[in-house]
Amino acid sequence: MREPVLRRKPAFVLAMLLVVYTFNFIDRQILGILAGPIKADLHLTDTQLGALGGFAFALLYSTMGLPLAWLADRRGRTRVIAASLAVWSAFTALCGVVSGFWAMFVCRLGVGVGEAGGVAPSYALISDTFPARQRARALAVYSLGIPLGSAAGVLLGGYVAAAVNWRAAFLGVGLAGLVFTPIFGLLVRDPPKAESVKAPGLIEVLRILAVKRSFWLLGFGAGSCSMMGYGLAFWLPSLMRRSFGLDLVETSQFFGLLLLIGGTVGVMAGGVFADLLGGRSRAAYGWLPAVSFLLGVPLFAAGLYSGSAQIAFWLFLLPQALVYLWLGPVLTAVQHLVPAPMRATASASFLLINNLIGVGLGSLTIGKLSDMLTPAYGDDALRHAILLGLGFYLLAAVLMMAGGRFLAREWVE
């Protein structure tokens, strides 16, 4: 009777990790839909909002990821994930009681510290649990937490803020994460193989990665696309309110459905195509995302300058899927640049690059551009700032294509 239970365990572990990652993105992205009420209540500029959405979160999220991943490789991945969920959920709840910019900034730092310990250990735990031929799809399923969590944050945040206020939205999602923490901690365990293998030192992992050109090219490519991805996730709700005239609930419906449909399709398509094509050519893990970015940019630009919210939705839908396609292929490639005991640390090294650039600079850069363009363009300044930011997707395409060329010689089974 035990064998069927053992066969079901990988799917159960993946499902629990997906729930945690969904909370991760609810707590991370809820600020975007609530930017308008928060700006009015706390009297903030777009630059300050951009700092809260990116820099404040990324400052410790990126730098704490490496030591926490190293700890997860040595002491247990599920323990670190559970503790991290508790920390970021508590700080999310505290965001609901702040009274000014700096108090919110400190709380967003705390959310970043907590979430720093969740993602890289989860990548490694999935790679330990699933065979190589299924990893891109498994990592893609895990990455569904991005569109699912982002969509849930947008929809819940919009409805709760409209019905009560923005503070209740933060308190509600933070407390929900705290309730789920002990459930995850009790039910999920590291596989025996991961517990019995001694992890190498941090310097040894970094020495291996430092000479792999694919790591740097894919890392900076991911950072470039994430810069625009996080920027869009934070500022697109504000764009729909300023330039398309939607109210808070309409904006949450528009962006929530866009994330849910486009993001889910894109993430899963990336995992399926990577597993199908990656076995024939390792370069596919790089050129699949590159092609998707090149196809997505002109459609995004058309949506920005369309005449109505309805037209914009359909123009945004396909590129929203295309710019999520990179997750399965690239995350799988990073797992195969080092031996298995080093995976969490390698993932954290990749995320350090990705998040310092993407999370740290994306929303801040677009916010700064919007403030600079406001004297000339008024409410339409944000539209023009986002258009300029689409260039980062083109840069990502070049870097991903180049990184794919080195994967075959640098791959570790």
QUIQUI-V738666 format. One line per field, one symbol per residue. burial: 1 if it has 16 or more other C-alpha atoms within 10 Angstrom, else 0. A space follows every 50 residues. Layout:
burial = ???
This chain:
burial = 00000000010011011111111111111111111111000001011111 11111111111111111111111111111111111111111111110100 10011111111111111111111111111101011111111111111111 11111111111100111111111110110110011001011001100010 01001000100111111111111111111111111111111111010111 11111111111111111111111111010001111111111111011011 10110000100110111111111111111111111111011111111111 11111111111111111111101100001111111110110111111111 1111111001100
